Amino acid sequence: MENRGIFLSMIYGLITILVIILSISFIISLLLRFTSLTESSFTWIIIVLTFVAVLVGGFVSGGKSKQKGWLVGAGTGVLYSLVVFVVQFLGYNSTFSLEQYLFHAGFILAAIIGGILGVNVVRNSRMV
C-alpha cells in the first residue's frame, strides 16, 4: 500500500509540472504571436522556467508523499523525462541528444531537491 501512495504522489507532481509548463507555453506563444519577440529571445527564460516547474513538481510530490522525498522527487523527474522522451520519439522520430540528456539529468536533480524540500516543509509545518 505504501508504494501506491508514493506512485500517486509522483503522478500529482507530474501533473503539476505539465500544468505549469503548458501554462508557460501558452503565455509565451501569445507573446510570440502578438509582439515582435522571437523564439531565440526566450531560450534562457524557457530553460529557467522549466527547471522551476520541475522543482515545484518535485515539491508537490514530496509534500504529498510525506516520506522519502529524494526517491519521490527522483521518480517524478524520471517520469517527466520519460514523457518528454516518448513525445519526442513518437512525435518527431528522434531520440535525446547529449545536450538533452544533460538537461534531463538537471531536471531530475531539481525534482529531487524539490521532493526533499516538500517532505521537510510538510513535516515542519505539522510540528508547530
Secondary structure, DSSP 8 states (H G I E B T S, - for coil): -HHHHHHHHHHHHHHHHHHHHHHHHHHHHHHHHHSS--GGGGHHHHHHHHHHHHHHHHHHHHHHH-S-HHHHHHHHHHHHHHHHHHHHHHHHS----HHHHHHHHHHHHHHHHHHHHHHHHHHHHHH-
